[in-house]
Amino acid sequence: MQLYDYHVHSDISFDGRLPLAEVCRLALQAGAAGLTFTEHVEFTGPGRPNHIPDFPLYAARIEEAREAFPQLTIGMGLEIGLYPGYKSEIEEIVNGSDWDFILGSLHNVDGLGVYNEDFIRGKNKTDAYHRYFEAMYELFEAYPCFDVAGHLDMIRRNRGFADRTLRYQDYAGELDAILKLLIQRGQGLEINTAGWRFGVGGAHPDPAILRRYKELGGQLVTCGSDSHGEKVLDHIAQGYDWLLDNGFHRLTLYRQRQPYFLDISR
C-alpha cells in the first residue's frame, strides 16, 4: 500500500526537531511513497510572538530534498494556526508562494493554548469543548484560505479533564455547522494519527465526526502524523484503516492545492 503523510514538520517550523532532509530519509526508511511538509505559520495575538518560517529557506530545502529523494513525492505546504485579526497577513502568505497544500488549524482560543490547562481553567469540560468548537466555526468562516481542517477535535489532547471522550450529540450544533461549512467550500478533514500518541484512543477526529462528515456529503480526507521529528509516518497505516472502518475508500492527496485521490480499499 502506498503510504502518504500529509502533516509533517521539520526544523523550518519553530517547534520542529529535525532537518527537512533527515525527515525525508526517515520517511523513505519507513516505507513512505510521499510526504507533505506543513510548516507552522502561527499567529498568537497582540503582544505575543508569531511564528513565521523563513520561506526562501523552506523552498530551497524542498527543492534540495526533491533532488536527493526522487523516490518520494514531496509536497510543500503550511499549517496555519488561525487567530482573529490576521486576515491580510494570512492572505499574503497563502498567495505569496506556490503551495501544494494548506492545513487550517486551531491551536489558541481567546489567547490561550487549547492543549494546556490555561484554556480550561474555570471551565467544566462541556463548556470548554463548546467554546472551542464555537471559536473554530468563527475562524473557519473568517478564513476560507485552507484546503483541509487539521485535527478537528484537538481539544481532546488536553489532559486537564479525566474523561476526554467526545459525544457528537453534545456538540452537534457547532459540529454540524463546521462540517457543513467545510463541505460547502470544498474543504476536507484531516485524519491526524497523533491522537494515538496523545492517548485519546485513536486518531483525530472522533469516528462520529468522520461519519457525520461523510453523511453530510464530505469526501475529502487526508492522513497525517503531525510529526515534529522522528515520528514521520507514525500510525499512518492505522489511519488508513480508520478511514476504511468509517466508510471512506479513498484518500485525498494534493498537488498545487488541487485534490486527487488514492484508492485505499482492502
N, C-alpha and C positions, 0 to 999 in steps of 0.2 A: 504494500500500500504506500502511496506517495504521501509523505508527512510534511505539512507546511505549518510553520509557526508564525502567526501574524501579530505578535505582541512581544517585541524584543527590544531591550535597551543595552547599549554599550556605554563606555565611559564618556561618550559625547553628551549623555544625559548627566544631570547634576548628581544623580544617585546611582549611576552605573559603575560597575566594578571592573570590567574587562575591556580591553581594546576591541574595536569592531572586528578586526581580522581574527582575533582569538575566538570571539563568539562564533564566527563563521566556521572556524576549524572544528570547534566542539560540535556545532550543528551537523557538519558533514560526518564527523565521527559517530554521531548518534543516529545517523541514517536519514537525515532530512533531505527532502527534494528541494526545499526552498524556505526562506525566512524573510520577513519584512521587518526592518527596524522601525520602531515607533518612538523616536527620541522625544523626551519631555519638552513641551512648552507649557510652563506652569505659571499662571497668574494667581497671586495670593492676596491681593488687596492693598489699599493705601498703607504706606509705612512699612511694608514688608517686602523682602527681596523677591522679585520674579526670577524665573529660571528659563533662560532663552539660550538654545545651543548656538555654537559657532557654525552658522550654516555653510559657509565656504569650506570649512574643515570637514564638516559632515559629508558634503557632496564629494569631496576629494577622497575620503575614506571609502565611500561606497564604490566609487569607480575603481579604486585600487583592489577592493575585495572582489568585484566582478571579474577583474582580470586574473586575480590569484586563485579564484574558486569557480571556474567555469561550469563545474558540475552542479552548482547551486543556482537557483533563481533567487536573486537578492533584490528586495524592494526597499525603496527609500520613503519612509513615512514619518508621521508625527503622532504623538498622543497629546492632545491639547486639553489641559486642565481648565475647564470653563469656570469663569468667575464674572460677576456683574461688572459692567463698565469698561470692558476692553474690546468692544466690537471693532473699532477701526484698527487696533493693533493686530487682532487675530486675522481680520480680513487681509491685511497687508502681508502677513506671514503666509497665509494659505495661498494667496495669489502670487507670491514672490518667487516660487520655485516650482519645478516640475515634479510634484509629489506623486507617488504611486497610491498612497493610502493614508487616510486620516481617521484616527480614533477621537471621539469626543467623550471625555470622562469627567466625573465629578469627584474631586478629592477634598474640597473645602466647602463648607456651608456656613454662612453667617460669620465668615472669618476664622472658622475653626476646622481642624482636620477631622473628617468623619471617622477616621480609623483609630483615633485615640480618645481618651476619656474627657477631653475638654468639651467636645461636641455634646456628649450625652450627659454631662454633669447637670443635675437638677431636672432631668427628664426621665420619665419611665420609657420602657422600650417602645411601646406603641407610639408615643408622642415623638420620640426621636426618629423612628422609621417614617412616620407621616411627614415630618419636616424635611427629611432627606429626599423623599420622592416628590414632595411639593416643590422644593428648590430645583430638583432635576428637571421637572416639566418646565418651569420658568426659564431655565438656562437653555434647554434644548429648543424651546420656542424662540428664544432670542438669538441663538447661534445656529443657523442652518448649514454651517460650513463643513460638517464632518460626514464621513461615509458610514461609520458604524459606531454604535454606543458601546463604550467599554465597561466591563464588569458592572452590569446594571445594578446589582444588589451588593456592591462592595461594603455597604454598611454592616453586613453580616461578619466581616472580618473584625469588627470592634469587639474585643473581649470583655468589655465592661458589663455586658449582660450575660448571666449564666446560660440562659436559653437564647440561642441565636437562630432558631428556626424562623421561617417566614411563611405565613399562611396567606396565600394570594387574596382570599376573600377579605382579610383585614385591611388591605390597602388597594382594593380593586378599583376604586375611583381614580386614584392617582396613576396606578399602573396601566389601566386601560387607556387613559388619556395619553400617557407617554408612548405606549405601543402604537396607538392609532396615529399619533403624530409621526413617528418613525416610518410607518408603512406609507402614509400619505406622501411623504417626501422621498420615498425610495431609499431609506436608510436601514441599516441592518443591526443585528445584535451580535455581540461577541460571546463565544464560549471561552471563558477565562479559566484556565486549568489551575491557576494559583489557589483557587478555592480549596483544593486538596491540601496544599502546603499550609494554608492558614486555618485548617481544622474545621471547615464548615461542612464537611461530609460529602463534598462533590465539587463540581465546577460552578462558577457563576454563569448565568443566573440560575436560580432555583428552577427545577423542572416545570413547575406550574406556570412560571413566567414564559418559559420557552414554548410550552404547549399553547398558551394563550396567544402568543405572537403568531404562531402558525395558524391557529383557529381564526384569527382576525385577517389572515391573508399574507402575513410576513413570510418571506422566502430567503432573505439574505443573512447568512450566518458565517462568521469567521471563527477561527480557533487559535488562541494564543496562550503562551505560557506565562506572560508577564515577567519574563526573566530579566534580571538586572545583573546577571553574571553567568555563572556556570549552569544555571537551570534551564538553558535553552532546550526546547523540545520536551520539557518535563510534562508528563501526563497527556501529551498531545494525542496519542493513540486512544487513551481512555476518553479524551474529549470527543473524538470521532464516535466512539460508542455512545457517549452521552447524547449526541445528535441523533444517531440511529434509533436509540431507545425512545426518543421523544418525537419520532415521526419525520425526521429530516434525512434525506438520502443523497444530498449533495452539499458540498462545502463551497463557500464563495471565496474566490480569490480576486485580487485587484491588480490592474496594471494601468498606470496613468489615471487612476481614480475611476476606471471603468470595470464593472464586475464581470467575471466569467466564472464558470462552475467546474467543479471536480466531483465526479460520481464516487461516493464512498460506500455504496451498497455492499453488503456482505456477500 
